[in-house]
Structures are given as C-alpha cells and as structure tokens.
Amino acid sequence: MNVSQCTTKKLILSSWVWISPGKSPSERIHSPVKSKKTIDLLQPVRQWFDRLKVDNRQLAHRICLLIPAQCPFEREVKLFGRTVFYIPPLCKLNPLYDEFVALRFRSLCYLADECGEDISAYC
C-alpha cells in the first residue's frame, strides 16, 4: 500500500459523509454530486450583460454615469445627533447587481486603459 492509498482510506473513513459500500475510494471521491436543478429566469439577461462589449467612449461614459459607484439608498437617519435607524444598502437585493457592477468596471477600464482618460470623477 502506498502513501496515497493509505491517506485516501483514512480521509474517507474519517469523514462525516455517508459512503455507500461497493465503490473504490477513488470512485467515491470523484463521483459527481447530484443537485437540484433550478430554473433561472434572469439567466438570458445576465448573459447579455456579461457579453456586452464596451468599445465606445460615449457608451462607457453613459454606463459610468447611470450605474453609481455606491448604493444610493444606504442612509443613517439621525435625530439630535443620535442614530434613530439605519437603512441598509438595498442594491444587493437586485438580482442583476453583480452584472451591473461588472459592466461599470469594464467601462471604467475601457476609459482608463484604451482611451487614456482620467476616471477619478466616477469614483
């Protein structure tokens, strides 16, 4: 028995995962995990945003103006110098938040790298 076989057996035996009998250790480790399939209705829109190429200076400027750098809804409501309540950033509730942030980042990179513009006004 070599070291890898011994280590594999000890890892499998010491794990909390139920192991079905009859499979070799390598089959147990490399067997695919079955998961539920979920339907993502926004997947085509996500793919469209991910495939959107930023190759126009005006488009990049408009994207940087439309998509804010920080969530505009985050607020602390204060009364007489004491915080009464706090409104958390609601942008993360948006299901397309990551795609918007990535698109804004690609636009900023295009303006800085390709066009050589100063992007400090958008930060």
C-alpha positions as CSV (number, residue, x, y, z in Angstrom):
1,M,0.0,0.0,0.0
2,N,1.4,3.3,-1.0
3,V,1.0,6.6,0.8
4,S,-1.8,8.0,-1.4
5,Q,-3.9,4.9,-0.9
6,C,-3.5,4.9,2.9
7,T,-4.2,8.7,3.0
8,T,-7.3,8.3,0.8
9,K,-8.7,5.5,3.0
10,K,-8.1,7.5,6.2
11,L,-9.7,10.6,4.7
12,I,-12.7,8.7,3.6
13,L,-13.1,6.8,6.9
14,S,-12.7,9.9,9.0
15,S,-15.2,12.0,7.1
16,W,-18.8,12.6,8.2
17,V,-20.1,11.8,4.8
18,W,-22.0,8.6,4.3
19,I,-20.1,6.3,2.0
20,S,-22.0,3.7,0.0
21,P,-20.4,0.3,0.1
22,G,-19.0,-1.3,-3.0
23,K,-17.2,1.7,-4.6
24,S,-13.5,2.1,-4.6
25,P,-12.0,5.2,-2.7
26,S,-11.2,6.9,-6.0
27,E,-14.7,6.4,-7.3
28,R,-16.2,7.8,-4.0
29,I,-14.0,10.9,-4.2
30,H,-14.6,11.7,-7.9
31,S,-18.3,10.8,-8.2
32,P,-20.4,13.7,-9.2
33,V,-22.7,15.2,-6.6
34,K,-26.4,15.3,-7.7
35,S,-28.1,18.6,-7.1
36,K,-31.5,20.0,-7.7
37,K,-31.9,21.9,-11.0
38,T,-33.2,25.3,-10.5
39,I,-34.7,27.5,-13.3
40,D,-33.1,30.9,-13.5
41,L,-35.4,33.2,-15.5
42,L,-32.9,36.0,-15.5
43,Q,-30.0,33.9,-17.0
44,P,-30.5,35.3,-20.6
45,V,-30.4,38.9,-19.3
46,R,-27.3,38.1,-17.2
47,Q,-25.6,36.6,-20.2
48,W,-26.5,39.6,-22.3
49,F,-24.9,42.0,-19.8
50,D,-21.8,39.8,-19.5
51,R,-21.4,39.7,-23.3
52,L,-21.9,43.4,-23.7
53,K,-18.7,44.8,-25.2
54,V,-17.7,48.3,-24.1
55,D,-15.9,49.7,-27.2
56,N,-17.4,53.2,-27.5
57,R,-16.3,56.1,-25.4
58,Q,-19.8,57.7,-25.2
59,L,-21.3,54.3,-24.2
60,A,-18.7,53.9,-21.5
61,H,-19.4,57.4,-20.1
62,R,-23.1,56.8,-20.0
63,I,-22.7,53.5,-18.2
64,C,-20.5,55.1,-15.6
65,L,-23.0,57.9,-15.1
66,L,-26.0,55.6,-14.9
67,I,-24.5,52.9,-12.6
68,P,-23.5,54.5,-9.3
69,A,-20.2,53.6,-7.5
70,Q,-22.0,53.2,-4.2
71,C,-25.6,52.3,-3.3
72,P,-27.6,55.5,-3.1
73,F,-30.2,54.1,-0.7
74,E,-27.9,53.5,2.3
75,R,-28.8,56.1,4.9
76,E,-28.4,56.8,8.6
77,V,-31.4,58.8,9.9
78,K,-30.2,60.9,12.8
79,L,-32.1,63.0,15.3
80,F,-30.3,65.3,17.7
81,G,-27.0,63.7,16.8
82,R,-28.2,60.1,17.6
83,T,-28.9,57.5,15.0
84,V,-32.6,56.7,15.0
85,F,-32.5,54.0,12.4
86,Y,-30.3,52.7,9.6
87,I,-31.4,51.9,6.1
88,P,-29.1,49.2,4.8
89,P,-27.8,49.2,1.2
90,L,-30.7,47.7,-0.9
91,C,-28.6,47.3,-4.1
92,K,-27.6,43.8,-3.2
93,L,-31.3,42.8,-3.3
94,N,-31.1,43.5,-7.1
95,P,-30.7,40.1,-8.8
96,L,-28.6,41.8,-11.5
97,Y,-26.3,43.7,-9.1
98,D,-23.2,41.7,-9.9
99,E,-23.6,42.1,-13.7
100,F,-24.2,45.9,-13.3
101,V,-21.0,46.3,-11.2
102,A,-19.0,44.2,-13.7
103,L,-20.3,46.3,-16.6
104,R,-19.4,49.5,-14.8
105,F,-16.0,48.1,-14.1
106,R,-15.4,47.2,-17.7
107,S,-16.5,50.7,-18.7
108,L,-14.1,52.3,-16.3
109,C,-11.3,50.0,-17.5
110,Y,-12.0,50.9,-21.1
111,L,-11.9,54.6,-20.4
112,A,-8.7,54.4,-18.4
113,D,-6.8,51.8,-20.5
114,E,-8.0,52.3,-24.0
115,C,-9.0,56.0,-24.1
116,G,-6.4,57.1,-21.5
117,E,-8.9,59.3,-19.7
118,D,-9.0,60.3,-16.0
119,I,-11.7,58.3,-14.3
120,S,-11.4,59.9,-10.9
121,A,-14.7,61.8,-11.5
122,Y,-16.5,58.4,-11.5
123,C,-15.0,57.0,-8.3
